[in-house]
């Protein structure tokens, strides 16, 4: 799974060719996991219980460290910006594999 991820990163700006299901889904699932982990750590996951009470998910250790939360938020944004182009490229290559235009 990590081999496909590294393969997608090596083809950072390559919009030509085809991408297999394994390549596309391993890249997507790892990105979802990483971004969800960042969101869980920084407390950006908000919700509402069935009784209408609002809640915010954050690890208790980070509640007392706003500087660490700020750094993690910046890392989350940097990761999202960094991963945008390869995610777009692998999606276009996957569309080519399905005989659709990118």
HUURLIN-V527024 format. One line per field, one symbol per residue. ss: DSSP state (a for helix, b for strand, c for the rest). phi: phi as a letter, one per 40 degrees, with the letter a starting at -180 (. if undefined). A space follows every 50 residues. Layout:
ss=???
phi=???
This chain:
ss=caaaaaaaaaccccccccccaaaaaaaaaaaaaaaaaaaaaaccbbbbcc cccbbbbccaaaaccaaaaaaaaaaaaaaaaaaaaaaaaaaaaaaaaccc cc
phi=.ccccccccccdbcbcgbbcccccccccccccccccccccccgccbaacc cgccbbcaccccdcbcccccccccccccccccccccccccccccccccgb cc
